[in-house]
Amino acid sequence: MSSAERSGSAEGAADVEGLLRRALAPVEPPEDLSARVRSRLQSIRETAAEELEGWELASMRDPRNWVRPAVAVLGGAAAGAGLLLLGLHQRRRARSRTLLERAEQTASDVAAGTRKIIKPR
């Protein structure tokens, strides 16, 4: 291999490395992303609750009627879990502690969030 080929090969490798470095650089999410996600999850949860309120037990005798309530339950549960995780993530970012303190705080936050979601009526 001649010296010109070696230098061309080295330039190509450096160019590829530079392209990869730029392509894989961390990207900061938009400032309002958290608010948009929270709003969308709350909307899904509210829609699921409205869907479930509209169903009567009498219509549940026929298994063909189970699809919409089942989807509403799953969607509402997923949105509630997403809201809980989003809140936990935001609180965790606000304070930095040791790993054990974070684990204890996360467990406490999950318990508190679950109590808020599953309120005795």
N, C-alpha and C positions, 0 to 999 in steps of 0.2 A: 504494500500500500504506500503510495507516495505521500509526501508531507502535505500537499494540497488536499488530497482526499481525507487525510486525518483531520486537518483543520476544519474542513467542511463538515465532517462527521461530528466533531466536537461542537461546532456551531449549531448543528441540527439538534443535538442532544440538549444543549443549553436552551434552545428555543422551545423544545418540547417541555423541558422542566419549567420554564417560565410560563408557558401556556397552562400547564397543570396547576402551578402555584396560583395563578390568577383565577382559574376556573374553580378551584377548591377553597378559595379564600372565604372566611366566614362572612355571612351576610346578616346584618341586623334587621329584624322584622320591623314593619312600620309601627309607629307609636300607638296608633289606634287599633292595632290588631287584637289585643286582649279585649278591648271594649266591644269590638265587632263580634268576636267569638262568643263572649258572654251574652250579648244581645241575641244572637242566633240560637244559642242553646236554651235560653229562657223562652224564646218564642216556640221552639220545638216542645219544650216541657209543657207550656201552657196549652198548645194545640192538642197534645196528647191527653191532657187532663180534660179539656172540653169534649174531645171525642169519647172518652170513657164516661163522662157525665151524661151524654146523650143516649147511652145504651141502657136498655132495661133487661132485667134478669129473665123475663118471660121469653124474650127473643133469643136467648142463649141456649134454648133446648136443641136447636138445630145446629149441628157442628159447622155447617156452611157459614154461619154467622160469626164464627169465632175468629176469623182472620183479621178483621179491622180492629177489634179490641186487643188482640194479641200484638199486633203491630204498634198500637198506641201504647201498650204497657212497655214493650221493648224500647220504643223510641223515647218515651218519658224517662225510663230508667237509665238509658244511655246518656240522655241529655243531663239528668241529675248528677250522674257520676262524672260527666265531663265538667260540669260547674264546680263540683266538689274538688276535683283535681286541679282545675284552673285556680281556684282560691287557695288551695294548699301551695301550689307552685309560686304564686305571687307572694304569699306570706313567707315562704322559705327563702325566696330571693332577698327579701327585705332584711333578714338577719342571718349572720353566719356564725355558726357554733361548731362544736366538736361533733363528730359523727353520732355518738351516743345521744347527745342532747337533741340533735336533729331527728333521730329516730323516735325518741320519746315525744317530742313536740308533734311530729307527723302523726303518731298514733293517737295522741290527744286531739289533734285537729280533725282526724278522720272520725273519731267518736263524736265530737261536737257537731260536725257537719252532718253526720248520719242522724243525730237526734233532731236537727233542724228540718231535715227532709222528711223524716218519719215522725210526724207530730201525732200524739194521741188526740183523738177527736172525741 
